[in-house]
């Protein structure tokens, strides 16, 4: 049973293993600097389907199926799934995963969905209730633009602070097997709203939530930024990353040397015309599964703090003038199962 340090933070008594993981991305993501790290780069934005929404469901299904097979498992050996996406009613998850016949708990944390899924999977497995538990998410540029902004044919001009929703998916199988990488601790974030109303500046809206979760985790565990090879945010992009560092410095916490942002890593900012970087819950999920987890497993990295961050907005709320509440959840992933004294 996990040890509760505060109402936010839990240390795993028997740290669950990230047994297997997989990542899939689209063509534009495959033209970026991380292309070699993903399991699959799909050139067809429709993923062989008739609509973009069906494409994202196929994207999710492929990624989850690959994570299962890479672990030498079958769908009937998976006990539960935590999955969600950006679309109304999480249709990418429900339509994409319906044929796997695995008990599903749908979740929504916007772009924080991967860290939320990992938090829930780790707590369930450590409690003894879960055996093999999947955490998965996805996003697709065309589906997100249609739902949250404008139809692509509208030709709207994107502002400099705007980010590019990644066509990407990541999935992990969390299990009680004692092999690296281990989930050692988690912090459940709280909603932070600093009054940002610009839906084209997600980095500014989400940075305060990331700062709050990182600060809470470090305080609750008595750890320091230097204890980690990387403190990873989901998709703050270039704008939000700068704000995050400034916010934490104002609290006496300096993460500038080891902060990595998946949205800033996904694309070549200068060459790919994505403005402030990547976004979408598939962004952090695919970069975690494609880039960071293999480095933990190989021993190249020892400890990372993964804090995907989500803007809990909707088109309806934005059109009514509401500000953008955000949330971030922290997941401490390590090559070792115990915290050193």
PyMOL commands that set and color helices and strands:
alter all, ss='L'
color gray80, all
select helices_A, chain A and resi 27-30+35-37+52-70+75-77+88-100+110-127+141-148+152-154+202-221+225-227+237-249+262-266+281-298+315-319
alter helices_A, ss='H'
color red, helices_A
select strands_A, chain A and resi 3-4+9-25+40-41+80-84+104-106+133-139+164-165+168-175+182-187+230-233+259-261+278-279+303-307+309-311+326-328+330-334
alter strands_A, ss='S'
color yellow, strands_A
deselect
rebuild
show_as cartoon
